[in-house]
Structure formats: C-alpha cells, structure tokens
Amino acid sequence: MHAQNIFLPIKKELLECYAFWIGILVLKTCLMIIQVGLSRVFYRAPRNPEDGAPFKAKVITHETVERNRRAHLNDLENIPFFIVISFLYLLTDPSITPTQWIIKIYVISRILYTVSYTVMKSIIRIPIFEIGLFTNIYLSLSVIYHFS
C-alpha cells in the first residue's frame, strides 16, 4: 500500500500563525504543570502522603495551590477544543488577517485568564474566559456551516 499525499487547502501564513500560537498555548499549559508543582512545594501542600514524607509535610489544601490547579484544569478543559476547531477552521479557507487575530486573541485571552485567576485573583477572569468560549463557539459554527 502506498501512502497518498493529502493536500490541505491551508494558506501558508495561516498555518505558520497557527503553529506559532498553538506552540505558545501548549507551552503555557506545560508551564502550569510546573507552577502547580512548585506551589505545592513552596506552600508545603503535597497531594499525597508519600510526596510530603521527605519534607514531613502533611496533605493539606492551600488556596494558592488550588487556584493554580484549577487554572490548569481550566486549560485542560478548554484549550484542546480550540486546538482542534481552529485547525478545522483553517480548512474553510478563511481570510488571513481576521483569522490571525482570532488565533492571537484566543491565546492571549487564555494567558490573561490564568494571570487574572492565579495572580490578580480578580473577577475580570469571567469576561476574559468568555472571549475564549465565544471564540470556540464562533469557530465551531463556522466549520459546521462551511462543511454542511
């Protein structure tokens, strides 16, 4: 069996933009893993007894650790949808500049969401979250319409 070449009608500029910003988004999500781990160590709030044994730390919850953990969980619940739907959106042959802005705005909104939730501890995170949510909804509806 021979492999077939598959032509994807994605403009080079959009694929480069997608790759760059998705790379940042994945890196941001990975850095949240480190942030959660370091906050557990710093606040002596291990998740399991064996993790705290070397430091004689008992399993406790700490507000900062929990905020970091919830922000990371929120990334894991939302970012994969964007990665998939934004790629499918690229297959609809969208305009370059608006699509680049859609991708950038989503990624920046995720970064701002994390900062507003973990550092600022501000209610501003809700409208920032909604930017990403409505972006995913718009992209989903666009893909569904295009391919229907």
N, C-alpha and C positions, 0 to 999 in steps of 0.2 A: 504494500500500500504506500503510495506516495503522498507526502504532505502537500496540501494545496495552499497557495498564497491567498490570504484573505485581505482584500482591500477595504480599509475602513475610511470612509469619507470624512476625515477629521483634518481641519486646517492645521498646518504645522504650528502656527502661532498659538492656537488654542491648545494643542497637545503639549507644547512647551510650558504654557501658563499652567495648565492642569498639573503637569508633572512637578513643577516647582512648588506650587502652593499646596498640593497634596503631600509633598515631601515635608513641608513645614508643618502641616497638620499632623502627620504621623509622628514627626519628631516631638511636637508639643505634647502629644498623647503619651509618648515614651517618657518624656521628662516628668510627667505627672506621676509615673510609677516611682521615679526616684524621689520626687517631692513627698509622696506618701511615706515611703520607707524612711527617709531622713527625718521627717516629722515624728514618726514613731520612735526613732532612736532619741531624738532631741528631747521629746516630752516623756520619754520612758513609758511609752504606751504600746507594749507589744500586743500583737493579735493573738498569740498562742503562748502558753506557759513555757514551752521549750525555747521560744525566741527570747524571752526575757530572763531565762535562767542564768546566762553568763553575767548579766548585769544586776541580778537579784531584783528584777522589775516584775511586778505582778500585772496580770492582764487588767487593763483599765481602758476606759474610753476618755478621750480628750477632745475638746471642741475643735481645736485646730486640726488635729489628725483626722477627725471625722469630716470636717469641711473639705480637706484635701481629698479624702477618699470619695466623698460624694461628688466633688467636681470631676474627678477621674471617671467615676461611674457614669456621670452625665455625658462625658466624652464618648465612652464606650457604647452608650445607648443612642447617640446621635450622629457621630462622625461617620461610621460605616455606611449609613444611609446616604450621606452626602457623597462619599467617595463613589458609590455605585451610581446614584442617579445623576450626578454631574457628568460622569463618563458617558452614560446613555444619552444625556442631553447633547454632548458633543457630536453624537451620531445624527442629530437632527439638522446638521449644517447651519448652526446659528451664526449671527453676526459676531464679528471678532470683539470689538470694544465692549459692548454690553456684557458679553459672556465673560470676558476677562474681569470686569468689575463684579459680576455676580460671584465668581470664584473668590476673588480677593476679599470682598465684603464678608462672605461666609467665614473664611478662615480668620479674618480679623475679629469678627464677632465672637468666635469660639475662644480666642485668646483673651478678649475683653471680658467675656463671661467668666472665665477662670479667675482673672485678676479681681473682678468685682465680687466674686463669691469667696475667694480664699484670702485676699489681702484687704480689700476695701470693706468687705462684709456689708455690701450695700444692696438695697432692693432694686437698684438700677440693673441688676443682673436679669430681671424678668423681661424688660423690653429688649435687652441685648439677646437673650435666649430666643425671643420671638422672631428676631431678624433671621436667625438660622432656621427656625422652624418654618417660617413662611417662605424662605428661600427653597427649602426642600419640597414644600408643597407646590410652589410655582414650577420648579423643575420637573416634578412628578407629573403634574397636569400637562405640561408642555410635551413631555415624552409620550404620555398616553395619547394626547391629541394627534401628535405627529405620526405615530405608528398605528393609529386606529383606521 
